[in-house]
């Protein structure tokens, strides 16, 4: 719970009107079984990832992942994503991302995620969410240029 204020700031900076409410953030930090990962640089939170395992479905969800702008482009999001996948420990991992978030989508595609669904009008401004999935029980195809 000591990270609640920093996590709340991170959500506001990264997601604006779509930031999680305070109670959801608190739940992420205290509910049993959730994956909680914090990246720290210079003694301050640089980023956070939260995962929600659904073992009965064989799928875990990366429920939230964000990095403060001052710490972006340093591999923090990639490290958080990989660590979250590992800690979820399930055959597949899913996440949702705005259609317009090209930077995040590029990261996810680079890490082996593929589009599996569209949630129409998911975000507060009516933008669609792309639901991406990575199968961890299958080898990841790498493209070479």
CNS distance restraints for C-alpha pairs under 8 A (distance, minus, plus):
assign (resid   1 and name CA) (resid  26 and name CA) 6.99 0.50 0.50
assign (resid   1 and name CA) (resid  29 and name CA) 6.17 0.50 0.50
assign (resid   1 and name CA) (resid  30 and name CA) 7.18 0.50 0.50
assign (resid   3 and name CA) (resid   7 and name CA) 5.95 0.50 0.50
assign (resid   4 and name CA) (resid   8 and name CA) 6.02 0.50 0.50
assign (resid   4 and name CA) (resid  25 and name CA) 7.04 0.50 0.50
assign (resid   4 and name CA) (resid  26 and name CA) 6.62 0.50 0.50
assign (resid   4 and name CA) (resid  29 and name CA) 7.60 0.50 0.50
assign (resid   5 and name CA) (resid   9 and name CA) 6.28 0.50 0.50
assign (resid   6 and name CA) (resid  10 and name CA) 6.18 0.50 0.50
assign (resid   6 and name CA) (resid  45 and name CA) 6.75 0.50 0.50
assign (resid   7 and name CA) (resid  11 and name CA) 6.14 0.50 0.50
assign (resid   7 and name CA) (resid  25 and name CA) 7.44 0.50 0.50
assign (resid   7 and name CA) (resid  48 and name CA) 7.36 0.50 0.50
assign (resid   8 and name CA) (resid  12 and name CA) 6.27 0.50 0.50
assign (resid   8 and name CA) (resid  20 and name CA) 7.99 0.50 0.50
assign (resid   8 and name CA) (resid  22 and name CA) 7.08 0.50 0.50
assign (resid   8 and name CA) (resid  25 and name CA) 7.17 0.50 0.50
assign (resid   9 and name CA) (resid  13 and name CA) 6.14 0.50 0.50
assign (resid  10 and name CA) (resid  14 and name CA) 5.99 0.50 0.50
assign (resid  10 and name CA) (resid  47 and name CA) 7.41 0.50 0.50
assign (resid  10 and name CA) (resid  66 and name CA) 6.94 0.50 0.50
assign (resid  10 and name CA) (resid  67 and name CA) 7.16 0.50 0.50
assign (resid  10 and name CA) (resid  68 and name CA) 6.25 0.50 0.50
assign (resid  11 and name CA) (resid  15 and name CA) 5.50 0.50 0.50
assign (resid  11 and name CA) (resid  16 and name CA) 7.05 0.50 0.50
assign (resid  11 and name CA) (resid  19 and name CA) 5.04 0.50 0.50
assign (resid  11 and name CA) (resid  20 and name CA) 6.77 0.50 0.50
assign (resid  11 and name CA) (resid  66 and name CA) 7.26 0.50 0.50
assign (resid  12 and name CA) (resid  16 and name CA) 4.67 0.50 0.50
assign (resid  12 and name CA) (resid  17 and name CA) 7.41 0.50 0.50
assign (resid  12 and name CA) (resid  19 and name CA) 5.46 0.50 0.50
assign (resid  13 and name CA) (resid  68 and name CA) 7.13 0.50 0.50
assign (resid  14 and name CA) (resid  19 and name CA) 7.63 0.50 0.50
assign (resid  14 and name CA) (resid  66 and name CA) 6.25 0.50 0.50
assign (resid  14 and name CA) (resid  67 and name CA) 7.34 0.50 0.50
assign (resid  14 and name CA) (resid  68 and name CA) 7.12 0.50 0.50
assign (resid  15 and name CA) (resid  19 and name CA) 4.87 0.50 0.50
assign (resid  17 and name CA) (resid 124 and name CA) 6.84 0.50 0.50
assign (resid  18 and name CA) (resid 123 and name CA) 6.64 0.50 0.50
assign (resid  18 and name CA) (resid 124 and name CA) 6.29 0.50 0.50
assign (resid  20 and name CA) (resid  24 and name CA) 6.04 0.50 0.50
assign (resid  20 and name CA) (resid  25 and name CA) 6.33 0.50 0.50
assign (resid  21 and name CA) (resid  25 and name CA) 6.46 0.50 0.50
assign (resid  22 and name CA) (resid  26 and name CA) 6.18 0.50 0.50
assign (resid  23 and name CA) (resid  27 and name CA) 6.10 0.50 0.50
assign (resid  24 and name CA) (resid  28 and name CA) 6.24 0.50 0.50
assign (resid  25 and name CA) (resid  29 and name CA) 6.46 0.50 0.50
assign (resid  26 and name CA) (resid  30 and name CA) 6.25 0.50 0.50
assign (resid  27 and name CA) (resid  31 and name CA) 5.31 0.50 0.50
assign (resid  28 and name CA) (resid  34 and name CA) 6.56 0.50 0.50
assign (resid  28 and name CA) (resid  36 and name CA) 7.38 0.50 0.50
assign (resid  28 and name CA) (resid  50 and name CA) 6.87 0.50 0.50
assign (resid  29 and name CA) (resid  34 and name CA) 7.80 0.50 0.50
assign (resid  29 and name CA) (resid  36 and name CA) 6.87 0.50 0.50
assign (resid  33 and name CA) (resid  52 and name CA) 7.61 0.50 0.50
assign (resid  33 and name CA) (resid  53 and name CA) 7.32 0.50 0.50
assign (resid  34 and name CA) (resid  50 and name CA) 7.06 0.50 0.50
assign (resid  34 and name CA) (resid  51 and name CA) 5.77 0.50 0.50
assign (resid  34 and name CA) (resid  52 and name CA) 5.28 0.50 0.50
assign (resid  34 and name CA) (resid  53 and name CA) 6.79 0.50 0.50
assign (resid  35 and name CA) (resid  49 and name CA) 7.81 0.50 0.50
assign (resid  35 and name CA) (resid  50 and name CA) 5.33 0.50 0.50
assign (resid  35 and name CA) (resid  51 and name CA) 4.55 0.50 0.50
assign (resid  35 and name CA) (resid  52 and name CA) 6.44 0.50 0.50
assign (resid  35 and name CA) (resid  53 and name CA) 7.83 0.50 0.50
assign (resid  35 and name CA) (resid  84 and name CA) 6.74 0.50 0.50
assign (resid  35 and name CA) (resid  87 and name CA) 6.72 0.50 0.50
assign (resid  35 and name CA) (resid  88 and name CA) 6.81 0.50 0.50
assign (resid  36 and name CA) (resid  48 and name CA) 7.53 0.50 0.50
assign (resid  36 and name CA) (resid  49 and name CA) 6.16 0.50 0.50
assign (resid  36 and name CA) (resid  50 and name CA) 4.83 0.50 0.50
assign (resid  36 and name CA) (resid  51 and name CA) 6.64 0.50 0.50
assign (resid  36 and name CA) (resid  84 and name CA) 7.91 0.50 0.50
assign (resid  37 and name CA) (resid  48 and name CA) 5.59 0.50 0.50
assign (resid  37 and name CA) (resid  49 and name CA) 5.19 0.50 0.50
assign (resid  37 and name CA) (resid  50 and name CA) 6.35 0.50 0.50
assign (resid  37 and name CA) (resid  80 and name CA) 6.82 0.50 0.50
assign (resid  37 and name CA) (resid  83 and name CA) 7.82 0.50 0.50
assign (resid  37 and name CA) (resid  84 and name CA) 7.17 0.50 0.50
assign (resid  38 and name CA) (resid  45 and name CA) 6.72 0.50 0.50
assign (resid  38 and name CA) (resid  46 and name CA) 7.59 0.50 0.50
assign (resid  38 and name CA) (resid  47 and name CA) 5.89 0.50 0.50
assign (resid  38 and name CA) (resid  48 and name CA) 4.51 0.50 0.50
assign (resid  38 and name CA) (resid  49 and name CA) 6.63 0.50 0.50
assign (resid  38 and name CA) (resid  80 and name CA) 7.79 0.50 0.50
assign (resid  39 and name CA) (resid  45 and name CA) 5.89 0.50 0.50
assign (resid  39 and name CA) (resid  46 and name CA) 5.33 0.50 0.50
assign (resid  39 and name CA) (resid  47 and name CA) 4.93 0.50 0.50
assign (resid  39 and name CA) (resid  48 and name CA) 6.03 0.50 0.50
assign (resid  39 and name CA) (resid  76 and name CA) 7.09 0.50 0.50
assign (resid  39 and name CA) (resid  80 and name CA) 7.40 0.50 0.50
assign (resid  40 and name CA) (resid  44 and name CA) 5.34 0.50 0.50
assign (resid  40 and name CA) (resid  45 and name CA) 4.59 0.50 0.50
assign (resid  40 and name CA) (resid  46 and name CA) 5.18 0.50 0.50
assign (resid  40 and name CA) (resid  47 and name CA) 7.08 0.50 0.50
assign (resid  41 and name CA) (resid  45 and name CA) 6.50 0.50 0.50
assign (resid  41 and name CA) (resid  46 and name CA) 5.87 0.50 0.50
assign (resid  46 and name CA) (resid  67 and name CA) 5.77 0.50 0.50
assign (resid  46 and name CA) (resid  68 and name CA) 5.64 0.50 0.50
assign (resid  46 and name CA) (resid  71 and name CA) 6.02 0.50 0.50
assign (resid  47 and name CA) (resid  65 and name CA) 7.45 0.50 0.50
assign (resid  47 and name CA) (resid  66 and name CA) 5.48 0.50 0.50
assign (resid  47 and name CA) (resid  67 and name CA) 4.02 0.50 0.50
assign (resid  47 and name CA) (resid  68 and name CA) 6.08 0.50 0.50
assign (resid  47 and name CA) (resid  71 and name CA) 7.93 0.50 0.50
assign (resid  47 and name CA) (resid  76 and name CA) 7.12 0.50 0.50
assign (resid  47 and name CA) (resid  77 and name CA) 7.34 0.50 0.50
assign (resid  47 and name CA) (resid  80 and name CA) 7.97 0.50 0.50
assign (resid  48 and name CA) (resid  64 and name CA) 7.67 0.50 0.50
assign (resid  48 and name CA) (resid  65 and name CA) 5.61 0.50 0.50
assign (resid  48 and name CA) (resid  66 and name CA) 5.65 0.50 0.50
assign (resid  48 and name CA) (resid  67 and name CA) 6.62 0.50 0.50
assign (resid  48 and name CA) (resid  80 and name CA) 7.10 0.50 0.50
assign (resid  49 and name CA) (resid  62 and name CA) 7.18 0.50 0.50
assign (resid  49 and name CA) (resid  63 and name CA) 7.59 0.50 0.50
assign (resid  49 and name CA) (resid  64 and name CA) 5.47 0.50 0.50
assign (resid  49 and name CA) (resid  65 and name CA) 4.15 0.50 0.50
assign (resid  49 and name CA) (resid  66 and name CA) 6.61 0.50 0.50
assign (resid  49 and name CA) (resid  80 and name CA) 6.02 0.50 0.50
assign (resid  49 and name CA) (resid  81 and name CA) 7.07 0.50 0.50
assign (resid  49 and name CA) (resid  84 and name CA) 6.86 0.50 0.50
assign (resid  50 and name CA) (resid  62 and name CA) 6.00 0.50 0.50
assign (resid  50 and name CA) (resid  63 and name CA) 5.52 0.50 0.50
assign (resid  50 and name CA) (resid  64 and name CA) 5.17 0.50 0.50
assign (resid  50 and name CA) (resid  65 and name CA) 6.42 0.50 0.50
assign (resid  50 and name CA) (resid  84 and name CA) 7.23 0.50 0.50
assign (resid  51 and name CA) (resid  60 and name CA) 6.84 0.50 0.50
assign (resid  51 and name CA) (resid  61 and name CA) 5.51 0.50 0.50
assign (resid  51 and name CA) (resid  62 and name CA) 4.46 0.50 0.50
assign (resid  51 and name CA) (resid  63 and name CA) 5.22 0.50 0.50
assign (resid  51 and name CA) (resid  64 and name CA) 7.08 0.50 0.50
assign (resid  51 and name CA) (resid  84 and name CA) 6.33 0.50 0.50
assign (resid  51 and name CA) (resid  88 and name CA) 6.79 0.50 0.50
assign (resid  52 and name CA) (resid  60 and name CA) 5.67 0.50 0.50
assign (resid  52 and name CA) (resid  61 and name CA) 5.05 0.50 0.50
assign (resid  52 and name CA) (resid  62 and name CA) 6.44 0.50 0.50
assign (resid  52 and name CA) (resid  63 and name CA) 6.20 0.50 0.50
assign (resid  52 and name CA) (resid  88 and name CA) 7.51 0.50 0.50
assign (resid  53 and name CA) (resid  59 and name CA) 6.51 0.50 0.50
assign (resid  53 and name CA) (resid  60 and name CA) 4.13 0.50 0.50
assign (resid  53 and name CA) (resid  61 and name CA) 6.18 0.50 0.50
assign (resid  53 and name CA) (resid  88 and name CA) 5.84 0.50 0.50
assign (resid  53 and name CA) (resid  90 and name CA) 7.66 0.50 0.50
assign (resid  54 and name CA) (resid  58 and name CA) 6.26 0.50 0.50
assign (resid  54 and name CA) (resid  59 and name CA) 5.36 0.50 0.50
assign (resid  54 and name CA) (resid  60 and name CA) 5.33 0.50 0.50
assign (resid  54 and name CA) (resid  61 and name CA) 7.67 0.50 0.50
assign (resid  55 and name CA) (resid  59 and name CA) 6.21 0.50 0.50
assign (resid  55 and name CA) (resid  60 and name CA) 7.27 0.50 0.50
assign (resid  55 and name CA) (resid  90 and name CA) 6.87 0.50 0.50
assign (resid  58 and name CA) (resid  90 and name CA) 5.56 0.50 0.50
assign (resid  58 and name CA) (resid  91 and name CA) 5.71 0.50 0.50
assign (resid  58 and name CA) (resid  92 and name CA) 6.45 0.50 0.50
assign (resid  59 and name CA) (resid  90 and name CA) 5.69 0.50 0.50
assign (resid  59 and name CA) (resid  91 and name CA) 6.29 0.50 0.50
assign (resid  59 and name CA) (resid  92 and name CA) 4.82 0.50 0.50
assign (resid  59 and name CA) (resid  93 and name CA) 5.40 0.50 0.50
assign (resid  59 and name CA) (resid  94 and name CA) 7.05 0.50 0.50
assign (resid  60 and name CA) (resid  85 and name CA) 7.85 0.50 0.50
assign (resid  60 and name CA) (resid  88 and name CA) 5.91 0.50 0.50
assign (resid  60 and name CA) (resid  89 and name CA) 7.90 0.50 0.50
assign (resid  60 and name CA) (resid  90 and name CA) 6.22 0.50 0.50
assign (resid  60 and name CA) (resid  92 and name CA) 6.43 0.50 0.50
assign (resid  60 and name CA) (resid  93 and name CA) 4.74 0.50 0.50
assign (resid  60 and name CA) (resid  94 and name CA) 6.27 0.50 0.50
assign (resid  61 and name CA) (resid  93 and name CA) 5.55 0.50 0.50
assign (resid  61 and name CA) (resid  94 and name CA) 4.80 0.50 0.50
assign (resid  61 and name CA) (resid  95 and name CA) 5.56 0.50 0.50
assign (resid  62 and name CA) (resid  81 and name CA) 7.84 0.50 0.50
assign (resid  62 and name CA) (resid  84 and name CA) 7.15 0.50 0.50
assign (resid  62 and name CA) (resid  85 and name CA) 7.81 0.50 0.50
assign (resid  62 and name CA) (resid  93 and name CA) 7.06 0.50 0.50
assign (resid  62 and name CA) (resid  94 and name CA) 6.26 0.50 0.50
assign (resid  62 and name CA) (resid  95 and name CA) 5.13 0.50 0.50
assign (resid  63 and name CA) (resid  95 and name CA) 6.53 0.50 0.50
assign (resid  63 and name CA) (resid  96 and name CA) 7.98 0.50 0.50
assign (resid  65 and name CA) (resid  77 and name CA) 7.35 0.50 0.50
assign (resid  65 and name CA) (resid  80 and name CA) 7.67 0.50 0.50
assign (resid  65 and name CA) (resid  81 and name CA) 7.57 0.50 0.50
assign (resid  66 and name CA) (resid  77 and name CA) 6.91 0.50 0.50
assign (resid  67 and name CA) (resid  71 and name CA) 6.47 0.50 0.50
assign (resid  67 and name CA) (resid  72 and name CA) 6.18 0.50 0.50
assign (resid  67 and name CA) (resid  76 and name CA) 7.20 0.50 0.50
assign (resid  67 and name CA) (resid  77 and name CA) 6.47 0.50 0.50
assign (resid  68 and name CA) (resid  72 and name CA) 6.57 0.50 0.50
assign (resid  71 and name CA) (resid  76 and name CA) 7.55 0.50 0.50
assign (resid  72 and name CA) (resid  76 and name CA) 7.00 0.50 0.50
assign (resid  72 and name CA) (resid  77 and name CA) 7.72 0.50 0.50
assign (resid  75 and name CA) (resid  79 and name CA) 6.18 0.50 0.50
assign (resid  76 and name CA) (resid  80 and name CA) 6.09 0.50 0.50
assign (resid  77 and name CA) (resid  81 and name CA) 6.00 0.50 0.50
assign (resid  78 and name CA) (resid  82 and name CA) 6.15 0.50 0.50
assign (resid  78 and name CA) (resid 107 and name CA) 7.31 0.50 0.50
assign (resid  79 and name CA) (resid  83 and name CA) 6.08 0.50 0.50
assign (resid  80 and name CA) (resid  84 and name CA) 5.99 0.50 0.50
assign (resid  81 and name CA) (resid  85 and name CA) 6.20 0.50 0.50
assign (resid  82 and name CA) (resid  86 and name CA) 6.24 0.50 0.50
assign (resid  83 and name CA) (resid  87 and name CA) 6.12 0.50 0.50
assign (resid  84 and name CA) (resid  88 and name CA) 6.02 0.50 0.50
assign (resid  85 and name CA) (resid  89 and name CA) 6.50 0.50 0.50
assign (resid  85 and name CA) (resid  90 and name CA) 7.87 0.50 0.50
assign (resid  85 and name CA) (resid  93 and name CA) 6.65 0.50 0.50
assign (resid  88 and name CA) (resid  93 and name CA) 7.97 0.50 0.50
assign (resid  90 and name CA) (resid 136 and name CA) 7.42 0.50 0.50
assign (resid  91 and name CA) (resid 135 and name CA) 6.00 0.50 0.50
assign (resid  91 and name CA) (resid 136 and name CA) 5.08 0.50 0.50
assign (resid  91 and name CA) (resid 137 and name CA) 5.11 0.50 0.50
assign (resid  92 and name CA) (resid 133 and name CA) 6.79 0.50 0.50
assign (resid  92 and name CA) (resid 134 and name CA) 5.57 0.50 0.50
assign (resid  92 and name CA) (resid 135 and name CA) 4.38 0.50 0.50
assign (resid  92 and name CA) (resid 136 and name CA) 5.35 0.50 0.50
assign (resid  92 and name CA) (resid 137 and name CA) 7.10 0.50 0.50
assign (resid  93 and name CA) (resid 133 and name CA) 5.58 0.50 0.50
assign (resid  93 and name CA) (resid 134 and name CA) 5.30 0.50 0.50
assign (resid  93 and name CA) (resid 135 and name CA) 6.59 0.50 0.50
assign (resid  93 and name CA) (resid 136 and name CA) 7.39 0.50 0.50
assign (resid  94 and name CA) (resid 131 and name CA) 6.84 0.50 0.50
assign (resid  94 and name CA) (resid 132 and name CA) 5.52 0.50 0.50
assign (resid  94 and name CA) (resid 133 and name CA) 4.33 0.50 0.50
assign (resid  94 and name CA) (resid 134 and name CA) 6.46 0.50 0.50
assign (resid  95 and name CA) (resid 131 and name CA) 5.75 0.50 0.50
assign (resid  95 and name CA) (resid 132 and name CA) 5.51 0.50 0.50
assign (resid  95 and name CA) (resid 133 and name CA) 6.68 0.50 0.50
assign (resid  96 and name CA) (resid 129 and name CA) 5.90 0.50 0.50
assign (resid  96 and name CA) (resid 130 and name CA) 5.47 0.50 0.50
assign (resid  96 and name CA) (resid 131 and name CA) 4.45 0.50 0.50
assign (resid  96 and name CA) (resid 132 and name CA) 6.15 0.50 0.50
assign (resid  97 and name CA) (resid 101 and name CA) 6.81 0.50 0.50
assign (resid  97 and name CA) (resid 104 and name CA) 7.40 0.50 0.50
assign (resid  97 and name CA) (resid 105 and name CA) 6.93 0.50 0.50
assign (resid  97 and name CA) (resid 129 and name CA) 5.33 0.50 0.50
assign (resid  97 and name CA) (resid 130 and name CA) 5.34 0.50 0.50
assign (resid  97 and name CA) (resid 131 and name CA) 6.66 0.50 0.50
assign (resid  97 and name CA) (resid 132 and name CA) 7.83 0.50 0.50
assign (resid  98 and name CA) (resid 123 and name CA) 7.78 0.50 0.50
assign (resid  98 and name CA) (resid 127 and name CA) 6.94 0.50 0.50
assign (resid  98 and name CA) (resid 128 and name CA) 6.24 0.50 0.50
assign (resid  98 and name CA) (resid 129 and name CA) 4.67 0.50 0.50
assign (resid  98 and name CA) (resid 130 and name CA) 6.14 0.50 0.50
assign (resid  99 and name CA) (resid 127 and name CA) 7.22 0.50 0.50
assign (resid  99 and name CA) (resid 128 and name CA) 6.07 0.50 0.50
assign (resid  99 and name CA) (resid 129 and name CA) 5.80 0.50 0.50
assign (resid  99 and name CA) (resid 130 and name CA) 5.94 0.50 0.50
assign (resid 101 and name CA) (resid 105 and name CA) 6.15 0.50 0.50
assign (resid 102 and name CA) (resid 106 and name CA) 5.94 0.50 0.50
assign (resid 103 and name CA) (resid 107 and name CA) 6.47 0.50 0.50
assign (resid 104 and name CA) (resid 108 and name CA) 6.30 0.50 0.50
assign (resid 105 and name CA) (resid 109 and name CA) 6.09 0.50 0.50
assign (resid 106 and name CA) (resid 110 and name CA) 5.99 0.50 0.50
assign (resid 107 and name CA) (resid 111 and name CA) 6.21 0.50 0.50
assign (resid 108 and name CA) (resid 112 and name CA) 6.50 0.50 0.50
assign (resid 108 and name CA) (resid 113 and name CA) 5.36 0.50 0.50
assign (resid 108 and name CA) (resid 132 and name CA) 7.90 0.50 0.50
assign (resid 109 and name CA) (resid 113 and name CA) 4.79 0.50 0.50
assign (resid 109 and name CA) (resid 114 and name CA) 6.30 0.50 0.50
assign (resid 112 and name CA) (resid 134 and name CA) 5.83 0.50 0.50
assign (resid 112 and name CA) (resid 140 and name CA) 6.04 0.50 0.50
assign (resid 112 and name CA) (resid 141 and name CA) 7.43 0.50 0.50
assign (resid 113 and name CA) (resid 132 and name CA) 5.66 0.50 0.50
assign (resid 113 and name CA) (resid 133 and name CA) 4.99 0.50 0.50
assign (resid 113 and name CA) (resid 134 and name CA) 4.37 0.50 0.50
assign (resid 113 and name CA) (resid 135 and name CA) 7.76 0.50 0.50
assign (resid 114 and name CA) (resid 132 and name CA) 5.14 0.50 0.50
assign (resid 114 and name CA) (resid 133 and name CA) 5.34 0.50 0.50
assign (resid 114 and name CA) (resid 134 and name CA) 6.39 0.50 0.50
assign (resid 115 and name CA) (resid 130 and name CA) 6.69 0.50 0.50
assign (resid 115 and name CA) (resid 131 and name CA) 5.93 0.50 0.50
assign (resid 115 and name CA) (resid 132 and name CA) 4.46 0.50 0.50
assign (resid 115 and name CA) (resid 133 and name CA) 6.46 0.50 0.50
assign (resid 116 and name CA) (resid 130 and name CA) 7.82 0.50 0.50
assign (resid 116 and name CA) (resid 131 and name CA) 5.79 0.50 0.50
assign (resid 116 and name CA) (resid 132 and name CA) 5.58 0.50 0.50
assign (resid 116 and name CA) (resid 133 and name CA) 6.40 0.50 0.50
assign (resid 117 and name CA) (resid 130 and name CA) 6.16 0.50 0.50
assign (resid 117 and name CA) (resid 131 and name CA) 5.00 0.50 0.50
assign (resid 117 and name CA) (resid 132 and name CA) 7.12 0.50 0.50
assign (resid 118 and name CA) (resid 128 and name CA) 6.70 0.50 0.50
assign (resid 118 and name CA) (resid 129 and name CA) 5.77 0.50 0.50
assign (resid 118 and name CA) (resid 130 and name CA) 4.75 0.50 0.50
assign (resid 118 and name CA) (resid 131 and name CA) 5.82 0.50 0.50
assign (resid 119 and name CA) (resid 128 and name CA) 5.63 0.50 0.50
assign (resid 119 and name CA) (resid 129 and name CA) 5.06 0.50 0.50
assign (resid 119 and name CA) (resid 130 and name CA) 6.42 0.50 0.50
assign (resid 119 and name CA) (resid 131 and name CA) 7.23 0.50 0.50
assign (resid 120 and name CA) (resid 126 and name CA) 7.72 0.50 0.50
assign (resid 120 and name CA) (resid 127 and name CA) 7.11 0.50 0.50
assign (resid 120 and name CA) (resid 128 and name CA) 4.52 0.50 0.50
assign (resid 120 and name CA) (resid 129 and name CA) 6.55 0.50 0.50
assign (resid 121 and name CA) (resid 125 and name CA) 7.62 0.50 0.50
assign (resid 121 and name CA) (resid 126 and name CA) 4.13 0.50 0.50
assign (resid 121 and name CA) (resid 127 and name CA) 4.90 0.50 0.50
assign (resid 121 and name CA) (resid 128 and name CA) 4.61 0.50 0.50
assign (resid 121 and name CA) (resid 129 and name CA) 7.30 0.50 0.50
assign (resid 122 and name CA) (resid 126 and name CA) 6.14 0.50 0.50
assign (resid 122 and name CA) (resid 127 and name CA) 6.13 0.50 0.50
assign (resid 122 and name CA) (resid 128 and name CA) 5.23 0.50 0.50
assign (resid 122 and name CA) (resid 129 and name CA) 5.72 0.50 0.50
assign (resid 123 and name CA) (resid 127 and name CA) 5.33 0.50 0.50
assign (resid 123 and name CA) (resid 128 and name CA) 6.53 0.50 0.50
assign (resid 123 and name CA) (resid 129 and name CA) 7.10 0.50 0.50
assign (resid 136 and name CA) (resid 140 and name CA) 7.99 0.50 0.50
